[in-house]
């Protein structure tokens, strides 16, 4: 507590460089990082629901997430290929 008070009263904060806009809390990079953390918490919640409430074994939940990952990659690949080909032409 005293270090923080001294930091303010001695105006040591003036000698610190500001955070780059790339790493600011409202930047696209940090917003994307936050979205990834929220996605991981959602996946954890779904895993807990599948194993706890539904009664699926842990390996079954992992298999569901693995298949969902494969299918989402397949769909994204199928959608992005025509878009990429159209942009290159």
N, C-alpha and C positions, 0 to 999 in steps of 0.2 A: 504494500500500500504506500509506504513512504517513497519507494522508488518511482512509483507512478506520479505521486504529488511533486517530487523533485523534477521529474521529466517535464511536467507542465510548468511549474513555477520558474525553473531555470531556462525555459524555452528551448530545450534540447530538440524538440520536435521540428524546429526550423532547419536543422542540419540534415534531416532525413529526406532522401529523394522520394518524390511521389511515385505511386505504383503506376506502371505502364498501363495504357488503355487496354492492351491485350489481356492483362491479368486483373482488370478491375472487376468488381462483383457483378456489374451489369453488362459485361462484354459477351459477345457471342460464344467465345471459348469457355468462359465460366458458366454460362447458361447451359451449354451443351454438357459440361461436366456434371452440373446439377441434375439434368435430365437423366443422365446415365445412372447416377446414384439413386434417383427415384425409381427408375426401371428395375434396378437390382433389388430394391426394397419390395417392389410389387411382385417380382419373381419369388422372393423369399416368402412373402405372404401367400402366394399361390401354392408354393411347395408345402407350406404348413397346412393349408386348407386341404390339399390333396391327400397328404399323409395322415392328418389328424381327423378331419371331419368325414372325408369320403372313405378313408381306409385303404387307399392304394399303398402298396409297399414303396419304400424309398427308391428302390431300383426302377419301379414303374413310373414314379414321378420323374426321375432322371430321363427315362426313355421318352416320356411325353415331351419334355423340354428339348431333348435332342431332336426328335422328329419335328417339333415346331420350328427349331432353328434351321433345320435342313429345308423345310418347306418354305419358310420365309425367305431364305436365301435364293431358292429356286424362283419364287415369285418375283423378287426384286431383280434377279438376273433377267428374267423374261421381259419384265417391264422396261428395264433400263437399256437393254440392247436395241430395241427399235428407236428409243429416244436418242441414244448415242449415234446410231446410224443416221438419223435424220439431221442431227446437228453437224455431223461431219460432211454431209452432202451439200 
